[in-house]
Amino acid sequence: MIVASALVAFGAAATWWQGYQVRTRWPAASATIQRCDVKSHKRRNSNLLVWAADCAITFQAKGETVKGGINSLGAYYEHRPKSWGNPGIDELRAWVAAHPPGTVLTVHYNPEWPPQTEPVPPDPIFDRYSNTLTLRIAGIAAAIGIGLLVIALAVGR
C-alpha cells in the first residue's frame, strides 16, 4: 500500500508539473466564445454516458486568427458528490449559461499547437491539473499501508 501511495503521489506531482508548464510557459490570449454547449457521449468500451461543456473559441496568436476550443472535465452525475473530483452536470450547464457567444475570456494556448487551450484562471470544471482527489487517495492509501504495517509488526511479536 505504501508503494501504491508513492506511485499515486508521483502521478500527482507529474500532473502538477504539467499544469505548472501550461500556466507559466504557454502564452496568454483573449479569446471570444463562438459557441458553447453541454453534450453527452458514451465512454469507450462502456454504456456509461459522460457529459462535458464543449466551447468553440477564436483568438489571435502569432498574427493569425486561431479557431480552438475548451472542453470541461467529464461529468457523470447531475450534482457533484462531495467526495467526487469531477463536476456535476448542473455545474456545466451553469457555466455555459454564464458564458454565451461573444463572451471574452483569457486562455493559455500551446505555442506548438495553438488550437489547444486552457482557460485562465482555470475554473474547476476545466482544471485538469488539480490534484485534490488524487492526493486524498494517496493519503488514504498511505494511512492504510502504515496501519497494515503496524498490525503486521504487532502480530509478529
N, C-alpha and C positions, 0 to 999 in steps of 0.2 A: 504494500500500500504506500509505503514511503517513497519507493521508486516511482510509482504511478503519480503520486503527488508532485514529485520533482519534474516528471515529464509534462504534467499539466501546467506547472509553473513556468517551465521552459517555453511551452506553447504560448502562454500569456505574455511572456517577455518578448517573444518574436512578433506577436500581434501588436504589442505596444510600440515596438521599434518600427514596424511598418506604418503605423498611424503617425508616429513622430516624423517619419520621412515625408509622408503626404502633407502634413501640416507645416513643415518647415522648408521643404525643398521644392514643392510644386508651386508654380506661380498662381497668383490670385487674379480673378477677373469678375466683373459684374455681368451676370447672366440674366436673361429675360425668359420667364416661363412661357412657352408656347402652348403647351397642353399638359394637363396633369390628371391622372385617373387612378382609381384603385381597381386593380384587376386580380383575378384569381387564375391559377393554373394548377394542374396536377404535378405533384413531385415525381421525379423519376422513379421508376420501379415501385410505385405506390398509387393507391387511390386517394390518398390524403390531399386535400386542397390547401394551397398556401396562397395568401393574399399579399400584395405589395403595392405601394404607391409608385407609379411609373410616370416620370415627368420628362417631357422634351424641352430642352433649353437651347438658346443661342447666345453666343458671346464672341468677343473679339480676342484672338490670340495670334501673335506673330503677324499682325496686319491683315488677317483674314477672318471672315465670319465662320465660326465653327458651330455645327449642329451636334449637340451632345445630349446627354440625359443624366438624370439622377434616379436611382432606384432605392427604395427603402429595404430594410431587413424584412424578412418574411414574417407574416402574422398568421397564427394558427387558431386563435380564439377571438371571439368578439371583444372581450375585455381581457386585458393582460392580468394573469395571476401574479400575485406579489412576488413569488419566487422565480418568475419566468423572465428571461432576458430580452425576449423579442417583444415587439409592440403588439397591442391589440388592434383588431380591425377598426374599432372605433377611433383609435388614435390616428390611424392612416387617413380615415375619412375627414377627421377634424383638420389635419394638416393640409390636405388637398383643398378643403373648403376655404381655408385661410390664405391660400396661395393660388388665386385664379390666373388665367392667362394675362400676361402683361406685368405680373409681379417681378420685381428685380431682386435678386439675391446674389450674394457673393459665393463663388466656388473656387476651389483649387483644381487645377487641371494638370493632367500628366503631360509634361513637356514632350515626351516621346510619342504620345498618342492623345492629342488634345480632347477628343470626344469623351475620354474617361475623366469624370469629375467627381468631386466630393463637396458637399455644401459646407460653408464656413459661417459661423461656428457649426459644428455638426449637431443637428437636432438628434435626440436619442433614437428616433425611428430610422436615421441614416447612419448612426455611429457604429461602423463595422469594427472599430478598434477599441471599443470599451471592453474591459476585462472583468467587469464586476462579477458576472456569473461564473466565469472561468476561475477566478481567484477564490470564490466561495467554494467551488468544487474541490480545488486544490487544498484548501484549508480543511474541509471535511475529510478528504482522503488522508491528509497528514494526521489529523486527530485520531481517525480510526486506526491507522497504521501504528501510531505511537501507543494507543490503547492496547492493540493486539500484542505489541512487543512487550509492554509492561505485564500483561497477563501471562505471556509465554515465559518471561523471566521469573514471575512469581510462582507459577506452577512447576517450573523446572527445579525449584529449590527443595 
